[in-house]
Amino acid sequence: MEDISGLLQEAKPLYFKRKRRRNQLKVLAAAFVCVWGVSRFAAEPSPYMYNLDNLDSQISQVADGSIIEDMGLPTDEFGLLMVV
């Protein structure tokens, strides 16, 4: 029993040193992944953002009339496709 206790006391500092090192590596890897993800998100413009130059032309195109009506299809008073 004393031999096992002595071995445990001898291995204890090495065990905790390795455990602390593994935790530090995990935290470093998680921080790297977070920073990489944020940089990827912030670096590229989102395709879902409105292009304001194109938005004005789209609004004026919709205000002029219905695209469905321009195609020659039957529409109701709101410019929606009418089912006959």
N, C-alpha and C positions, 0 to 999 in steps of 0.2 A: 504494500500500500504506500509506503514511503517512497518507493522508486517511482511509482506513477505520479505521486504528488510532486516530486522533484522534476520529472519530465514536463508536467503541466506548467510549473513555474518557469522552466527554461523556455518553453515554447510560447508562453503567453505574450511577451512583447512582440515576437515575430508575427503571431496571429493578428494582433490588433494593428500592427503596422501595415500588414497586407490588406486587412479589412479597410483601414482608413484610406489607403492608396486606391483600392478598387472604387470606393465611394467618390473619391476625388475625380477619378477618371469618368465615372458615370455622370457626375455633375458637369464636368467639362464637355463631355459629348452632348449632353442635353442643351447646354448653353450654346454650343456650336450649331446644333440643329435649329434652335430658336432664332439665332441671329441670321443664319442662312435663309430660313423661311421668311423672316421679315424683310430681308434684303431682296429676295425674289419677288415678294408681294409689292414692295414699294418701288422697285426699279422699273417694272413694266407697267405701262398704262393699262388700265382695265378696259376690256372690250365693251363693257356694259355702261361706260360713262358716255354721256351725250356729247355728240359733236355739235357744238352750238352753231357753227356755220351752216351745217347741213340741216339742223333742226328748224331754222327759219324757213328754208325752202320747203321742207316737209309740211310745215303748218300752213303755208300759203297754198300748197298743192291740195291739201285736204279742204281748206276753206273755199276753194274755187268750185269744187263739186266732188261727186263720188267717183272713185276709180272704177267701181263696178258699173256705174252708169255710163262712163266713158267707153267701157268695153261693149256696150250695147245690150247689157242684160237688164231684165226688169227690176226696178228698185221701188221702195216705198218712199214716203215723204222724208224719211230720215237718211236716205241714201244707202239703206241696207238691202241686201238681196231679197227679193220678194219670191216666196214659194207659191207657185200657181197650181 
